[in-house]
Amino acid sequence: MCVVSKAPTVSILMPNRNMSPWIEQAINSVRTQTFEDWQLIVIDDGSSDDSPQQVARHCAEDPRIHLIQLPHSLGPRQARNHGTRIVQGRYVAFLDSDDYWLPNKLERQIAMMRQHKAVLSYSAYQRIDERQQPSHTVHTVKVPDTVTYDQLLLLNVISTATAMYDREQAGNIYNFHPWGTVDYALWLYLLRHHGAAQGIQEPLSVYRMRPESVSSDKIRAAARRWLLYRHCERMNWFYSCFCFAIYAVRALHRDLPRRGLALGIGSKAP
């Protein structure tokens, strides 16, 4: 494990499991940030490919990079939780090992959070496919200027790779809930206790859409959403049904154009 000499401004959590084709790009997108006072914690979740060796090579080159290797896969929730044990920065950011950041991501976001004293922030982002091409459904995903707890219950506008929270204001509370979507529960917790999150209209991250990704499993995603409403947020049955119905309609609306194109129905958006 690499050691830094002082507490960095921002700590970055990056879970990894068998992301050999993409993790190099993810790490390099952190190393080329215009804001350089960071700590990158890569938590390897029992990978069987050479991605841990790729991380170890970066760790040997850059003392700001840490590698935690779990003996077997525990899932992304537990992987991220293990990373919190060595978090040192005031700000905590998130980057999955198949996504990457644009060069001014940290500089732009930290400046905005300091200006607005924001506890949680997020930004617009771009979507690409496995071949590095813009997604045919959306090129740039826009976000609102702010989002409240009640608004986020109805629509999660915070992509994990864009999120950053202030540990000095919120405390060291990063701990993914066993029910629900692994990051969504954290955003809701922060908004419930600290007010609205601040958004940045400029795309600062790139999200890679892959058919086998965890978020691509629609049935499991729906089940996690329901469990989050009922067990994590402790919402009553009627309000849970209301929020879930809105979630389901929006998910279907997003998915129908893609499925129609796959069947040769409809046309791509301009």
C-alpha positions in Angstrom: 0.0 0.0 0.0 1.3 3.5 -0.8 1.4 6.2 1.8 0.9 9.9 1.5 2.8 12.4 3.7 -0.2 14.6 4.6 -4.0 14.6 4.5 -5.1 15.4 0.9 -8.0 17.7 0.1 -10.0 15.0 -1.6 -10.1 11.2 -1.3 -11.4 9.2 -4.3 -13.0 5.8 -3.9 -12.7 3.4 -6.9 -14.1 -0.1 -6.5 -12.8 -2.6 -9.1 -13.7 -6.1 -10.2 -12.2 -7.4 -13.5 -12.1 -4.1 -15.3 -8.8 -4.7 -17.0 -9.8 -3.1 -20.3 -10.9 0.2 -18.7 -9.2 0.7 -15.4 -6.0 2.2 -16.9 -8.1 5.0 -18.4 -9.9 5.6 -15.1 -6.7 5.9 -13.1 -5.1 8.1 -15.7 -8.1 10.4 -15.7 -7.4 11.0 -12.0 -3.6 11.4 -12.4 -4.1 14.1 -15.1 -6.5 16.2 -13.0 -5.6 19.9 -12.9 -6.3 19.8 -9.2 -3.5 17.6 -7.8 -4.1 17.3 -4.0 -5.9 14.0 -4.0 -5.8 10.5 -2.7 -7.0 7.6 -4.9 -8.2 4.5 -3.1 -8.7 1.5 -5.4 -10.5 -1.4 -3.7 -10.1 -4.6 -5.7 -13.1 -6.8 -5.1 -11.5 -10.2 -5.8 -10.5 -9.7 -9.4 -9.3 -12.6 -11.5 -7.8 -10.6 -14.3 -4.7 -8.4 -14.4 -6.4 -5.2 -13.2 -4.8 -5.4 -9.7 -1.4 -5.5 -11.3 -2.2 -2.5 -13.4 -3.2 -0.6 -10.2 -0.1 -1.8 -8.4 2.0 -0.3 -11.2 0.4 3.1 -10.8 0.8 2.8 -7.0 4.5 2.3 -7.4 4.7 5.4 -9.6 2.5 7.7 -7.6 2.4 7.8 -3.7 -1.1 9.3 -3.8 -2.6 6.0 -5.0 -3.6 3.2 -2.6 -4.6 -0.4 -3.4 -6.8 -2.5 -1.1 -7.2 -6.1 -2.3 -10.1 -8.1 -0.9 -9.5 -11.9 -0.8 -12.8 -12.6 -2.5 -15.7 -10.6 -4.0 -17.9 -8.9 -1.5 -19.8 -6.7 -4.0 -19.5 -2.9 -4.7 -21.2 -1.9 -1.4 -18.7 -3.7 0.8 -15.8 -2.8 -1.5 -16.6 0.9 -1.1 -17.0 0.6 2.7 -13.6 -1.0 3.0 -12.1 2.0 1.2 -13.5 4.4 3.9 -11.0 3.0 6.4 -8.2 5.0 4.9 -10.1 8.0 3.6 -8.2 11.2 4.7 -9.5 14.0 2.6 -12.1 16.6 3.5 -14.0 15.8 0.3 -14.9 12.3 -0.8 -15.4 11.6 -4.5 -16.4 8.5 -6.4 -15.2 6.9 -9.6 -16.0 3.4 -10.9 -13.2 1.7 -12.6 -14.9 1.6 -16.0 -15.7 5.3 -16.1 -13.4 8.3 -16.2 -13.2 12.0 -15.4 -12.5 15.0 -17.6 -9.3 16.9 -16.6 -10.9 19.8 -14.7 -13.4 17.7 -12.7 -11.9 18.1 -9.3 -10.8 21.7 -9.7 -14.2 22.9 -11.0 -16.2 20.9 -8.4 -14.2 21.8 -5.3 -14.2 25.5 -6.2 -18.0 25.4 -6.5 -18.4 23.5 -3.2 -16.2 26.0 -1.4 -18.1 28.9 -2.9 -21.6 27.6 -2.0 -20.5 25.7 1.2 -22.2 22.7 -0.4 -22.3 19.4 1.5 -23.1 17.4 -1.7 -22.4 18.3 -5.3 -22.8 16.6 -8.7 -22.5 17.5 -12.4 -23.7 16.8 -15.9 -21.9 13.9 -17.6 -21.4 12.2 -20.9 -22.4 8.6 -21.9 -20.3 6.4 -24.1 -20.5 2.7 -25.0 -17.8 0.0 -24.7 -16.3 1.1 -28.0 -15.8 4.6 -26.7 -18.5 6.0 -28.9 -21.2 8.4 -27.6 -24.4 6.5 -26.6 -27.1 6.6 -29.3 -29.7 7.5 -26.6 -27.9 10.4 -24.9 -24.7 12.2 -25.5 -24.6 14.6 -22.6 -26.9 14.1 -19.6 -28.0 17.4 -18.2 -28.8 18.0 -14.5 -30.7 20.6 -12.5 -28.9 23.4 -10.6 -30.0 22.0 -7.3 -31.9 18.9 -6.1 -33.8 18.4 -2.8 -34.5 15.2 -0.9 -38.1 15.0 -2.1 -37.0 15.6 -5.7 -34.3 12.9 -5.5 -36.9 10.4 -4.2 -38.7 10.7 -7.5 -35.7 10.9 -9.8 -32.0 10.2 -9.1 -30.1 12.8 -11.1 -26.8 12.2 -9.3 -24.5 9.9 -11.3 -21.9 8.3 -9.0 -18.9 9.4 -11.0 -20.0 13.0 -10.6 -20.8 13.0 -6.9 -18.6 14.6 -4.1 -19.5 15.3 -0.5 -17.9 17.4 2.2 -16.8 15.1 5.1 -16.0 18.1 7.3 -19.6 19.3 7.3 -21.3 15.9 7.0 -19.0 13.8 9.1 -17.5 10.4 8.2 -20.9 8.9 7.4 -20.1 7.1 4.1 -21.6 3.7 4.6 -23.7 2.0 1.9 -27.0 0.6 3.1 -27.6 -3.2 2.6 -30.9 -2.4 1.0 -31.4 -0.3 -2.1 -29.1 1.1 -4.7 -25.6 1.3 -3.3 -25.0 5.0 -3.8 -28.5 6.4 -4.0 -29.0 5.8 -0.2 -26.0 7.9 0.6 -27.3 10.9 -1.5 -30.7 10.7 0.2 -29.1 10.6 3.6 -27.0 13.7 2.9 -29.9 15.6 1.5 -32.2 14.6 4.3 -29.8 15.9 6.9 -28.0 18.8 5.2 -30.4 20.2 2.6 -30.2 20.5 -1.2 -27.3 19.4 -3.3 -25.6 21.7 -5.8 -25.3 20.8 -9.5 -22.8 21.9 -12.2 -24.2 22.1 -15.8 -20.8 21.4 -17.3 -20.2 17.7 -18.0 -17.2 16.6 -15.9 -17.4 12.8 -16.0 -17.9 10.1 -18.6 -20.1 7.1 -17.8 -19.5 3.9 -19.8 -22.7 2.0 -20.7 -22.1 -1.8 -20.7 -24.7 -4.5 -21.1 -23.3 -6.6 -18.2 -22.9 -3.7 -15.7 -24.6 -3.9 -12.3 -26.9 -0.9 -13.1 -28.1 -2.6 -16.4 -30.1 -5.3 -14.6 -33.5 -3.7 -14.6 -35.3 -6.2 -12.4 -32.7 -6.1 -9.7 -32.5 -2.3 -9.9 -36.3 -2.1 -9.5 -36.2 -4.4 -6.4 -33.4 -2.4 -4.9 -35.4 0.8 -5.4 -38.4 -0.6 -3.6 -36.3 -1.9 -0.7 -34.7 1.5 -0.4 -38.1 3.2 -0.1 -39.4 0.8 2.4 -36.4 -0.3 4.6 -33.9 2.5 4.2 -36.1 5.6 3.9 -38.8 3.9 6.0 -41.5 5.4 3.7 -45.1 4.2 4.2 -46.6 1.8 1.7 -48.7 4.4 -0.2 -45.9 6.9 -0.7 -43.5 4.1 -1.6 -46.0 3.0 -4.3 -46.4 6.5 -5.6 -42.6 7.1 -5.9 -42.0 3.6 -7.3 -44.7 4.2 -10.0 -43.0 7.4 -11.1 -39.6 5.6 -11.1 -41.0 2.7 -13.2 -42.6 5.0 -15.8 -39.4 7.0 -16.2 -37.3 3.9 -16.5 -39.7 2.5 -19.1 -39.6 5.8 -21.0 -35.8 5.7 -21.1 -35.7 2.1 -22.1 -38.3 1.9 -24.9 -36.4 3.9 -27.5 -33.4 1.7 -27.1 -35.4 -1.5 -27.3 -37.3 -0.2 -30.3 -34.1 0.5 -32.1 -32.8 -2.9 -31.3 -36.0 -4.3 -32.9 -35.7 -2.0 -35.9 -38.5 0.2 -34.7 -38.2 4.0 -34.8 -35.1 6.0 -35.4 -32.2 7.5 -33.5 -32.6 10.9 -32.0 -30.6 13.7 -33.8 
